[in-house]
Amino acid sequence: MTTAYLSHPDCRRHDMGNGHPECPERLDAIEDWLLASGLDVALERHEAPVVRLADVERAHTHGYVAETADLLQSCAATGESRAVDPDTVANPHTWAATVRAAGAAVRATELVLDGQCENAFCGVRPPGHHATRDQSMGFCFFNNVAIAARYALDVRGLKRVAIVDFDVHHGNGTEDIIAGDERVLMVSIFQHPLYPYNGAVPKGENMVNVPVPAYTRGPEVREMIEAMWLPALERFKPEMIFISAGFDAHREDDLGQLGLVEADYEWMTLRVMDVAKRHAQGRIVSCLEGGYHLPALARSVGVHLRALAGL
């Protein structure tokens, strides 16, 4: 089983300031763990390309893409940083990171669909699942997973894809983009109430939102996934699965108050892989979202990758 790992040095240069939890050191922690564990040699490395803006516009409005490009390219030209919301800051390198992160998701989709690997993980930042059709928010500028999913459908001709989101925060941007698109099933589990303070009532019939209260632990989360996600995925029979892989539901992560541990992330990954093997020829593309306690993030990504790689 071949697992591709996509990233780019530009993704580390995006920096929202000292003390910001979505920091460049997140990627360093993952890379250090891969080297220390020996997993690095089991992955097929690919450099993330720059995304085609036409592919971005499959998920975002033309006006939003143009405005975001103007803003981020202005930061690059002037060397200044600008806040786009109270939590989200663009620095001179954000544009380069953003187009590489989205490019990684699209390229990973190509690699998997072309049979060059069975599945792929995008170790990129900024994350994407809070970016709506026309708004940057929650550390996110372009919605990497939604862009890749729409590419698989609109360009590569798939008829059904699923998006699995297990970040501690609801993927409101992804929901905004794909609500009502019968070609996409989105299943998610998230702490509620918590930023972005929505998701308890789904926007469309093509999503299974599972809001859970603070301090919910792994066994309860697994029961909910068994009861709600897995039957829906089985009925839908996706031809490919995309994962918004947020690891901030870990019990050590201060941005949420859920109680997951590495074994829970391994279990979720294996369950999703089971569905993919039955219906999607094993095809999975996973993109990094949250996860801000660096040691817990590194360990959790590690078990996620080990499962994807069949190790």
C-alpha positions as CSV (number, residue, x, y, z in Angstrom):
1,M,0.0,0.0,0.0
2,T,1.5,3.3,-1.1
3,T,0.8,6.5,0.8
4,A,1.9,9.8,-0.7
5,Y,2.8,12.7,1.6
6,L,2.5,16.2,0.0
7,S,3.9,19.4,1.5
8,H,6.0,22.4,0.5
9,P,8.4,24.7,2.4
10,D,6.2,27.7,1.6
11,C,3.6,26.3,3.9
12,R,5.9,26.9,6.8
13,R,6.5,30.5,6.0
14,H,2.9,31.6,6.6
15,D,3.1,33.0,10.1
16,M,0.2,34.7,12.0
17,G,2.4,36.1,14.8
18,N,4.0,35.1,18.1
19,G,1.8,33.0,20.2
20,H,-0.7,32.1,17.5
21,P,-1.7,28.5,17.8
22,E,-1.8,27.9,14.0
23,C,2.0,28.2,13.8
24,P,4.8,27.0,11.5
25,E,6.1,24.8,14.2
26,R,3.1,22.5,13.6
27,L,4.7,21.2,10.5
28,D,8.1,20.9,12.2
29,A,6.6,18.7,14.9
30,I,5.1,16.4,12.3
31,E,8.3,16.2,10.3
32,D,10.4,15.5,13.4
33,W,8.1,12.7,14.4
34,L,8.2,11.2,10.9
35,L,12.0,11.1,11.1
36,A,12.3,9.9,14.6
37,S,9.8,7.1,14.1
38,G,11.2,6.0,10.8
39,L,7.9,6.4,9.1
40,D,9.4,9.0,6.7
41,V,11.0,6.3,4.6
42,A,7.6,4.5,4.1
43,L,6.0,7.5,2.5
44,E,6.2,8.7,-1.1
45,R,7.1,12.4,-1.0
46,H,5.7,14.9,-3.4
47,E,6.1,18.6,-3.6
48,A,2.9,20.5,-3.6
49,P,2.3,22.5,-6.8
50,V,0.7,25.9,-7.0
51,V,-3.1,25.5,-7.4
52,R,-4.9,26.5,-10.6
53,L,-7.3,29.3,-9.7
54,A,-9.9,27.8,-12.0
55,D,-9.8,24.8,-9.6
56,V,-10.2,27.1,-6.5
57,E,-13.3,28.6,-8.2
58,R,-15.0,25.3,-8.2
59,A,-15.5,25.8,-4.4
60,H,-15.3,29.6,-4.0
61,T,-16.9,32.5,-5.8
62,H,-14.9,34.2,-8.5
63,G,-15.1,37.5,-6.6
64,Y,-13.9,36.0,-3.4
65,V,-10.9,34.3,-5.1
66,A,-10.0,37.6,-6.8
67,E,-10.3,39.6,-3.6
68,T,-8.2,37.1,-1.6
69,A,-5.6,37.0,-4.3
70,D,-5.4,40.9,-4.3
71,L,-5.1,41.0,-0.5
72,L,-2.5,38.3,-0.1
73,Q,-0.5,39.4,-3.1
74,S,-0.5,43.0,-1.7
75,C,0.9,41.6,1.6
76,A,3.6,39.9,-0.4
77,A,4.4,43.0,-2.3
78,T,4.5,45.4,0.6
79,G,6.0,43.1,3.2
80,E,3.1,43.9,5.6
81,S,0.8,41.7,7.6
82,R,-3.0,42.2,7.7
83,A,-5.7,40.7,9.8
84,V,-8.7,39.4,7.9
85,D,-10.6,38.6,11.1
86,P,-9.7,38.5,14.8
87,D,-8.2,35.1,14.5
88,T,-6.8,35.1,11.0
89,V,-3.8,37.1,9.8
90,A,-2.1,37.3,6.4
91,N,1.7,37.8,6.3
92,P,3.9,38.4,3.2
93,H,4.2,34.6,2.6
94,T,0.5,33.7,3.1
95,W,-0.4,33.7,-0.6
96,A,2.4,31.3,-1.5
97,A,1.4,29.0,1.4
98,T,-2.3,29.2,0.5
99,V,-1.9,28.3,-3.2
100,R,0.5,25.4,-2.2
101,A,-1.9,24.0,0.4
102,A,-4.8,24.0,-2.1
103,G,-2.4,22.7,-4.8
104,A,-1.4,19.8,-2.6
105,A,-5.0,18.7,-2.2
106,V,-5.7,18.8,-5.9
107,R,-2.4,17.1,-6.8
108,A,-3.0,14.4,-4.1
109,T,-6.4,13.8,-5.8
110,E,-4.7,13.4,-9.2
111,L,-2.1,11.0,-7.8
112,V,-4.8,8.8,-6.2
113,L,-7.1,8.8,-9.2
114,D,-4.2,8.1,-11.5
115,G,-3.2,5.0,-9.5
116,Q,0.2,6.4,-8.5
117,C,-0.7,5.8,-4.8
118,E,-3.6,4.3,-2.9
119,N,-4.1,7.2,-0.6
120,A,-2.4,10.5,0.3
121,F,-1.9,13.0,3.2
122,C,-1.3,16.7,2.7
123,G,0.8,18.1,5.5
124,V,0.0,21.7,4.7
125,R,-1.1,25.0,6.2
126,P,-3.0,27.2,6.3
127,P,-5.9,24.8,6.9
128,G,-9.1,25.2,5.0
129,H,-12.4,23.9,6.4
130,H,-13.6,27.2,7.9
131,A,-13.3,29.0,4.6
132,T,-16.7,29.5,3.1
133,R,-17.6,30.2,-0.5
134,D,-16.9,33.9,0.0
135,Q,-15.2,34.4,3.4
136,S,-11.9,33.8,5.1
137,M,-12.2,32.9,8.7
138,G,-10.9,30.6,11.5
139,F,-7.3,30.5,10.2
140,C,-8.5,29.5,6.7
141,F,-8.3,31.2,3.3
142,F,-9.0,28.5,0.7
143,N,-11.0,25.4,1.5
144,N,-8.5,22.7,0.5
145,V,-10.7,19.7,0.9
146,A,-13.7,21.2,-0.8
147,I,-11.6,22.3,-3.8
148,A,-10.2,18.8,-4.1
149,A,-13.6,17.2,-3.8
150,R,-15.1,19.4,-6.5
151,Y,-12.1,18.7,-8.7
152,A,-12.7,15.0,-8.4
153,L,-16.3,15.5,-9.4
154,D,-16.2,18.3,-12.0
155,V,-12.9,17.5,-13.7
156,R,-12.3,13.8,-13.1
157,G,-15.8,12.7,-13.5
158,L,-16.6,10.9,-10.2
159,K,-20.2,10.7,-9.4
160,R,-20.1,10.5,-5.5
161,V,-17.4,11.6,-3.0
162,A,-17.6,11.7,0.8
163,I,-15.9,14.3,3.1
164,V,-15.1,13.1,6.6
165,D,-14.3,15.9,9.1
166,F,-13.1,15.0,12.7
167,D,-11.7,18.4,13.7
168,V,-12.9,19.6,17.1
169,H,-14.4,22.6,15.3
170,H,-17.3,22.2,12.9
171,G,-16.2,22.5,9.3
172,N,-18.7,25.3,8.5
173,G,-16.9,26.4,5.4
174,T,-17.0,23.0,3.8
175,E,-20.7,22.7,4.8
176,D,-21.4,26.1,3.2
177,I,-19.8,25.0,0.0
178,I,-21.3,21.6,-0.5
179,A,-24.7,21.9,1.2
180,G,-27.3,20.6,-1.2
181,D,-24.8,19.0,-3.6
182,E,-26.1,15.5,-3.9
183,R,-22.8,14.3,-5.3
184,V,-21.2,14.9,-1.9
185,L,-21.9,13.3,1.5
186,M,-20.3,15.1,4.5
187,V,-20.0,13.4,7.8
188,S,-18.5,15.3,10.8
189,I,-18.1,15.2,14.5
190,F,-17.3,18.2,16.5
191,Q,-17.6,19.9,19.9
192,H,-20.7,22.0,20.4
193,P,-21.1,24.7,21.4
194,L,-17.6,25.8,20.2
195,Y,-16.3,28.0,17.4
196,P,-17.8,28.6,14.9
197,Y,-21.0,28.1,17.0
198,N,-23.0,26.3,14.3
199,G,-23.5,22.9,12.7
200,A,-26.1,21.5,15.2
201,V,-28.7,22.0,12.4
202,P,-27.3,20.8,9.1
203,K,-27.6,23.1,6.1
204,G,-28.5,20.3,3.7
205,E,-29.7,16.7,3.6
206,N,-26.3,15.6,2.3
207,M,-24.6,15.9,5.6
208,V,-24.5,14.0,8.9
209,N,-23.4,16.5,11.6
210,V,-22.7,14.9,15.0
211,P,-22.3,17.7,17.6
212,V,-21.0,16.4,21.0
213,P,-20.6,18.2,24.3
214,A,-17.3,19.2,25.9
215,Y,-15.5,16.4,27.7
216,T,-16.9,13.6,25.5
217,R,-14.3,10.8,25.3
218,G,-13.2,8.3,22.7
219,P,-15.6,5.4,23.5
220,E,-18.6,7.7,23.2
221,V,-17.3,9.2,20.0
222,R,-16.8,5.8,18.5
223,E,-20.3,4.7,19.4
224,M,-21.7,7.8,17.6
225,I,-19.6,7.2,14.5
226,E,-20.7,3.6,14.4
227,A,-24.4,4.6,14.7
228,M,-24.4,7.7,12.4
229,W,-21.5,8.0,10.1
230,L,-20.9,4.5,9.0
231,P,-24.4,3.6,7.9
232,A,-24.7,6.8,5.9
233,L,-21.4,6.2,4.2
234,E,-22.4,2.6,3.4
235,R,-25.6,3.8,1.8
236,F,-23.9,6.5,-0.1
237,K,-21.1,4.3,-1.5
238,P,-18.6,7.0,-2.2
239,E,-16.1,6.6,-5.1
240,M,-13.5,8.6,-3.2
241,I,-13.2,9.9,0.4
242,F,-11.6,13.2,1.5
243,I,-10.7,13.7,5.2
244,S,-10.5,17.0,7.0
245,A,-8.0,15.7,9.5
246,G,-8.1,17.9,12.5
247,F,-6.4,16.6,15.7
248,D,-7.5,19.3,18.1
249,A,-10.1,17.0,19.7
250,H,-7.1,15.4,21.4
251,R,-7.4,15.5,25.2
252,E,-4.1,17.5,25.4
253,D,-5.2,20.2,23.0
254,D,-6.3,23.5,24.7
255,L,-8.4,24.8,21.8
256,G,-11.1,22.2,22.6
257,Q,-12.3,20.2,25.4
258,L,-12.8,16.7,23.9
259,G,-11.0,13.6,25.1
260,L,-9.7,11.8,22.1
261,V,-6.3,10.0,22.1
262,E,-4.1,8.6,19.4
263,A,-5.9,5.2,19.5
264,D,-9.2,7.0,18.6
265,Y,-7.6,8.7,15.5
266,E,-6.2,5.3,14.4
267,W,-9.7,3.7,14.9
268,M,-11.4,6.4,12.9
269,T,-8.9,6.2,10.1
270,L,-9.2,2.4,9.9
271,R,-13.1,2.6,9.8
272,V,-12.9,5.2,7.0
273,M,-10.4,3.0,5.1
274,D,-12.8,0.0,5.4
275,V,-15.5,2.0,3.6
276,A,-13.0,3.2,1.0
277,K,-11.9,-0.4,0.3
278,R,-15.4,-1.6,-0.2
279,H,-16.7,1.3,-2.4
280,A,-13.8,3.5,-3.5
281,Q,-10.9,1.2,-4.4
282,G,-9.2,2.4,-1.2
283,R,-9.0,6.0,-2.6
284,I,-8.5,8.6,0.2
285,V,-7.0,12.1,0.3
286,S,-6.5,13.5,3.8
287,C,-5.7,17.1,4.5
288,L,-4.3,18.6,7.8
289,E,-6.7,20.9,9.5
290,G,-6.4,21.6,13.3
291,G,-4.2,20.3,16.0
292,Y,-2.3,22.8,18.2
293,H,-0.6,20.8,21.0
294,L,2.5,20.0,19.1
295,P,3.5,16.6,20.7
296,A,-0.1,15.4,20.6
297,L,-0.4,16.6,17.0
298,A,2.7,14.8,15.9
299,R,1.7,11.5,17.5
300,S,-1.8,11.7,16.2
301,V,-0.7,12.4,12.6
302,G,1.7,9.6,13.1
303,V,-0.9,7.0,13.8
304,H,-3.2,8.4,11.1
305,L,-0.3,7.9,8.6
306,R,0.6,4.5,9.9
307,A,-3.0,3.4,9.4
308,L,-3.2,4.9,5.9
309,A,0.1,3.2,5.0
310,G,-1.0,-0.2,6.3
311,L,1.9,-0.3,8.8
